[in-house]
Structures are given as structure tokens and as C-alpha cells.
């Protein structure tokens, strides 16, 4: 995410990154990660992004949004929307696990990890697919930038 924000900044675009982990600490300080809480959280996140966007601030959502309905709601709120799907095998995600999310899911201390206990619905037609297990981040960022240009967003 940092590489994309940096590349956008080089082009004069100061985008706000709405990172779900950070927002959760503020909006749901005691998250349950159940379906009802996730629905409320993603609605709040989309609202904040729309508010920023309505005031001319480009927004990047940094979130799993494990169900299509969450992403579809966001898509419906923005006239300029680009869905980037980071396709990465579960085993690779579990091996990387910098925040310990999958470890907690395997240990049973977190019971709703997408891909383990909670469902993950991949996008049906994302605008960009990044191969998280084999594509260098630099190349992925360039493809996202190219798509933004192609769509007329940059």
C-alpha cells in the first residue's frame, strides 16, 4: 500500500489510505469479527471514504472486505472506483502473517479469520488482479497506475 501511495504522490495525488486495522481500533474497539459487526464496520468505512471523496480527497481502502456485498456497496458509492484483488494462496498468507492473524485463527484465539473460519468471496470481475505470491510489488503498483490512467482517473 505504501508503494502505491508513494507512486501516486509522485504524480501529485495525495490519497488517504483507510486501513481497516487502524479504523477498527477506533470504530470497534472490541471487535467480534462476526457477520453483523463486519457489516456495520464496512458500512462505516465506506461512509468515511465517501465523505473524504466528496471533499476531493482520493481514497484507498486497505481492507480484506471478505464478502462481495461489502465491496459492491463501496463500488456503488463512488463514481470513480477501482477494485484491486490481491490473489494469494492461503498458505502464502499464513506463512507471511506479519500481524499474527492466521496464527491466532489456527490457535482458536480468533474465530473469524477470512479463509479459515470465515468465508472469503473473491471478486467476480476485479479491475486489476495482483498475484501476491509471485508478482513484485513494484510491478503490481505500475499495473494499478496504468489501470487508473486507462480509466481516466489519473
C-alpha positions, 0 to 999 in steps of 0.5 A, a space after each residue: 500500500 505504501 508503494 502505491 501511495 508513494 507512486 501516486 504522490 509522485 504524480 501529485 495525488 495525495 490519497 488517504 489510505 483507510 486501513 481497516 486495522 487502524 479504523 477498527 481500533 477506533 470504530 470497534 474497539 472490541 471487535 467480534 469479527 462476526 457477520 453483523 459487526 463486519 457489516 456495520 464496520 464496512 458500512 462505516 468505512 465506506 461512509 468515511 471514504 465517501 465523505 473524504 471523496 466528496 471533499 476531493 480527497 482520493 481514497 484507498 481502502 486497505 481492507 480484506 472486505 471478505 464478502 462481495 456485498 461489502 465491496 459492491 456497496 463501496 463500488 456503488 458509492 463512488 463514481 470513480 472506483 477501482 477494485 484491486 484483488 490481491 490473489 494469494 494462496 492461503 498458505 502464502 498468507 499464513 506463512 507471511 502473517 506479519 500481524 499474527 492473524 492466521 496464527 491466532 485463527 489456527 490457535 482458536 484465539 480468533 474465530 473469524 479469520 477470512 479463509 479459515 473460519 470465515 468465508 472469503 468471496 473473491 471478486 467476480 470481475 476485479 479491475 486489476 488482479 495482483 498475484 501476491 505470491 509471485 508478482 513484485 510489488 513494484 510491478 503490481 503498483 505500475 499495473 494499478 497506475 496504468 489501470 487508473 490512467 486507462 480509466 481516466 482517473 489519473 
